[in-house]
Amino acid sequence: MCGSLHIIRNGHYPNGMQKYKCYDCCCTFNIYKDTFLECSKVNLITWIKYLIVMNEDKNLRDCAQYAGVCLKTSFYMRHRIMSAYRNSVEKIQLLGITEIDEAEVNISFSGNHKIHNPESKFPREPYKGVERA
């Protein structure tokens, strides 16, 4: 897309969603262009349910159960959201006097990485089997 503001409606997609067309470069797009919802086959209500539960720091299985999707879809949805969050945070430019507070995001090192590289090391020890003080 060229960034032009001269946009016209251009019919509908087979699922009923409105198509738009840039009058200058003739590019066709929908309202989800350049968002994490672009090219998603999951409907908007499911995404909203997933975001509500994910905001409560629930694990993948709880998010999948509440949103009504399978575990694999839940995994991909979470990665889309986190990727969009990372991309939006990288573009922020701060000026003048700035104050910031901490934001805590749980990091998951799940999976058996030793299959691919037996000498791989994680940034921290696993919680299972480790006594906490």
The 8 nearest C-alpha neighbors of each residue, nearest first, counted from 0:
[[1, 2, 26, 24, 21, 3, 27, 25],
 [0, 2, 3, 24, 23, 21, 26, 4],
 [3, 1, 0, 4, 21, 5, 24, 23],
 [2, 4, 5, 1, 23, 21, 6, 0],
 [5, 3, 6, 2, 21, 22, 23, 1],
 [4, 6, 3, 22, 21, 7, 23, 20],
 [7, 5, 21, 22, 20, 4, 19, 8],
 [6, 8, 20, 19, 9, 21, 22, 5],
 [9, 7, 19, 18, 20, 10, 6, 17],
 [8, 10, 19, 18, 20, 7, 11, 17],
 [11, 9, 18, 17, 8, 12, 19, 16],
 [10, 12, 17, 18, 16, 15, 13, 9],
 [11, 13, 16, 15, 14, 18, 17, 10],
 [14, 12, 15, 11, 16, 17, 10, 18],
 [13, 15, 12, 16, 11, 17, 40, 18],
 [16, 14, 12, 13, 11, 17, 18, 10],
 [17, 15, 12, 11, 14, 18, 13, 29],
 [16, 18, 11, 10, 12, 29, 15, 19],
 [19, 17, 11, 9, 29, 10, 28, 8],
 [18, 20, 8, 9, 28, 27, 7, 29],
 [21, 19, 27, 7, 26, 6, 9, 25],
 [20, 22, 6, 25, 26, 23, 24, 5],
 [21, 23, 25, 6, 5, 24, 20, 7],
 [22, 24, 21, 25, 3, 5, 1, 26],
 [23, 25, 26, 21, 22, 1, 0, 3],
 [26, 24, 21, 22, 23, 20, 27, 0],
 [27, 25, 21, 20, 24, 0, 28, 22],
 [26, 28, 20, 19, 25, 21, 18, 29],
 [29, 27, 19, 18, 20, 32, 26, 30],
 [30, 28, 18, 31, 19, 32, 17, 27],
 [29, 31, 32, 28, 17, 19, 18, 37],
 [32, 30, 37, 29, 34, 36, 33, 35],
 [31, 33, 30, 37, 34, 29, 28, 36],
 [34, 32, 31, 37, 35, 36, 30, 83],
 [35, 33, 36, 31, 37, 32, 83, 30],
 [34, 36, 37, 79, 83, 80, 33, 31],
 [35, 37, 34, 39, 31, 38, 32, 33],
 [36, 38, 31, 39, 35, 34, 32, 33],
 [39, 37, 36, 40, 31, 35, 32, 41],
 [40, 38, 36, 41, 37, 42, 35, 43],
 [39, 41, 42, 38, 36, 37, 43, 45],
 [40, 42, 39, 45, 43, 46, 36, 44],
 [43, 41, 45, 44, 40, 46, 39, 36],
 [42, 44, 46, 45, 47, 41, 36, 48],
 [45, 43, 47, 46, 42, 48, 41, 66],
 [44, 46, 48, 43, 66, 47, 42, 49],
 [47, 45, 49, 43, 44, 48, 50, 42],
 [48, 46, 44, 50, 49, 45, 51, 43],
 [49, 47, 45, 51, 66, 46, 50, 44],
 [48, 50, 46, 66, 52, 47, 51, 62],
 [51, 49, 53, 47, 48, 52, 54, 46],
 [52, 50, 48, 54, 49, 53, 47, 55],
 [51, 53, 55, 54, 49, 50, 62, 57],
 [52, 54, 50, 55, 56, 51, 57, 49],
 [53, 55, 51, 52, 56, 50, 57, 49],
 [54, 56, 52, 53, 57, 51, 50, 58],
 [57, 55, 53, 54, 58, 52, 105, 104],
 [58, 56, 53, 55, 61, 52, 62, 59],
 [57, 59, 61, 60, 62, 56, 53, 63],
 [60, 58, 62, 61, 63, 73, 74, 70],
 [59, 61, 63, 62, 58, 70, 64, 73],
 [60, 62, 64, 63, 58, 59, 57, 65],
 [63, 61, 59, 65, 60, 64, 52, 49],
 [64, 62, 68, 60, 73, 66, 61, 65],
 [63, 65, 61, 67, 62, 66, 60, 68],
 [64, 66, 62, 67, 63, 61, 48, 49],
 [67, 65, 49, 48, 63, 45, 64, 68],
 [66, 68, 64, 65, 63, 69, 45, 62],
 [69, 67, 63, 66, 72, 73, 64, 70],
 [68, 70, 72, 71, 63, 73, 67, 64],
 [71, 69, 73, 72, 63, 60, 74, 68],
 [70, 72, 74, 73, 69, 75, 68, 63],
 [73, 71, 75, 74, 69, 70, 76, 68],
 [72, 74, 70, 76, 63, 71, 75, 59],
 [73, 75, 71, 77, 72, 76, 70, 78],
 [76, 74, 78, 72, 77, 73, 79, 71],
 [77, 75, 73, 79, 78, 74, 72, 80],
 [78, 76, 80, 74, 75, 79, 81, 73],
 [77, 79, 81, 75, 80, 76, 82, 74],
 [80, 78, 76, 82, 77, 81, 35, 83],
 [79, 81, 77, 83, 78, 82, 84, 76],
 [80, 82, 84, 78, 83, 79, 85, 77],
 [81, 83, 85, 79, 84, 80, 78, 86],
 [84, 82, 86, 80, 81, 85, 35, 87],
 [85, 83, 81, 87, 82, 86, 80, 88],
 [84, 86, 82, 88, 83, 87, 81, 89],
 [87, 85, 83, 89, 84, 88, 82, 90],
 [86, 88, 84, 90, 89, 85, 83, 91],
 [87, 89, 85, 90, 91, 86, 84, 83],
 [88, 90, 86, 87, 91, 85, 92, 84],
 [91, 89, 87, 88, 92, 86, 85, 93],
 [92, 90, 88, 89, 93, 87, 86, 94],
 [93, 91, 90, 94, 89, 88, 95, 87],
 [92, 94, 91, 95, 97, 96, 90, 98],
 [95, 93, 96, 92, 97, 91, 98, 99],
 [94, 96, 97, 93, 98, 92, 99, 91],
 [97, 95, 94, 98, 93, 99, 92, 100],
 [96, 98, 95, 99, 93, 94, 100, 92],
 [99, 97, 96, 100, 93, 95, 101, 94],
 [98, 100, 97, 101, 102, 96, 93, 94],
 [99, 101, 102, 98, 103, 97, 104, 96],
 [102, 100, 103, 99, 104, 98, 105, 97],
 [101, 103, 104, 100, 99, 105, 88, 84],
 [102, 104, 101, 105, 106, 100, 56, 54],
 [105, 103, 106, 102, 56, 107, 101, 81],
 [104, 106, 107, 103, 56, 58, 108, 102],
 [107, 105, 104, 108, 109, 103, 122, 123],
 [106, 108, 109, 105, 110, 104, 58, 125],
 [109, 107, 110, 106, 121, 125, 112, 111],
 [110, 108, 107, 111, 112, 106, 125, 121],
 [109, 111, 112, 108, 113, 107, 114, 115],
 [110, 112, 113, 114, 109, 115, 108, 116],
 [111, 113, 114, 115, 110, 116, 119, 117],
 [112, 114, 117, 116, 115, 111, 119, 118],
 [113, 115, 112, 116, 117, 111, 119, 110],
 [116, 114, 113, 112, 117, 111, 119, 118],
 [115, 117, 113, 118, 119, 114, 112, 120],
 [118, 116, 113, 119, 114, 115, 112, 120],
 [117, 119, 116, 120, 113, 115, 112, 114],
 [120, 118, 116, 117, 113, 121, 112, 115],
 [121, 119, 118, 122, 123, 113, 117, 112],
 [120, 122, 123, 119, 124, 108, 125, 112],
 [121, 123, 120, 124, 108, 125, 119, 106],
 [124, 122, 121, 125, 120, 126, 108, 106],
 [123, 125, 126, 121, 122, 129, 127, 120],
 [126, 124, 127, 123, 129, 128, 121, 108],
 [125, 127, 129, 128, 124, 130, 131, 123],
 [128, 126, 129, 125, 130, 124, 131, 123],
 [127, 129, 126, 130, 125, 131, 124, 132],
 [130, 128, 127, 126, 131, 125, 124, 132],
 [131, 129, 128, 132, 126, 127, 125, 124],
 [130, 132, 129, 126, 128, 127, 125, 124],
 [131, 130, 129, 126, 128, 127, 124, 125]]
